[in-house]
């Protein structure tokens, strides 16, 4: 019977070429618009580390006080005082501090010009916490961390640029006129968004960092941050005169992460944060009640969604869904006109014994076939839209969107389901046709 219904649908489409083509174009355009914007939103709003996002947490503490209004939320970064206290307390399975900086790379080849490179100053646990893959070598040792050794982990791209992609572990790289021993080369690794230092960078979808230096080494070198740096109202001079003043100020510029595998670990660390803030209040450093937060990756991204997901991406999804709904309303009208023009045919079929259920199956099969055609057109338009997506969104965001198998399948599925939905009312109306009235009027 399904083959018979498809044959009837094909004949009907041949008789109503204009209406059929209009429905297919409407559904193809509406679905393609939704799929292109969904591809961008999916890429920017996806969980960057789903297998571990419920174990990685951002500790926050309010060292600014209620004079700063962040809707009751503590600053998203830490002062050096609090960051060091959290690191040395060792209350988590792993913990790391992060801040971004810029370095000048001096190639060994004197004929090549020095160039600037973005890097992160991180604690040793950074690589294990975030499952950073290594192509050569590994992270630096605990001893290197304690000695503030001149070691570095570089990216695969920087390794290719400086050493032609060969194993460079053990070789040296000159950064800011200081020699650093390479202990590891990362494989291709670029979480999107770069959640672990999303608060200390101006755009979390830009190119990944190319080198990683021990946090304490960067502090000893008085390496300034290239990310956000903000101070409380109690800081007399925001342009602090020297490095020691920065380290002892209430200025926030360091991101911190901790790994807490179990619920008990989470509760224990949350208690530690409250106790630490209460202790700072007793010592006279804070003149306000303890205000702390502990958010996992998903909570962190949701809490600061406007800083992570581009507003244009979220807004475009709303606009495209609205456009699809408008297309849906128009398709309902076209389907109704299409089906009701066939009232005499329906009356004859009913008079010959066809049930209302048969009429439902016939017209819904026809709608599914039209929806399939709309889906195929939607695939073509989606591919064209993905090719030109860089004209609408920032290049860094546009590069994230992928036309993969799941998106192709979803495009066809949405087209078919949307067309079936649009056909429900017209099909119901068609099934209500009274055979006696149609036969009498035709007679």
Helices and strands as residue ranges (DSSP letters): H 2-15, H 17-45, E 56-61, H 80-89, E 94-106, E 115-122, H 126-129, E 134-137, H 142-147, E 151-154, H 156-163, E 172-175, E 178-186, G 195-200, E 211-214, H 215-220, H 243-247, E 255-259, H 263-282, E 292-296, H 297-303, H 305-308, H 311-340, H 343-351, H 356-387, G 389-391, H 395-398, H 405-431, H 435-442
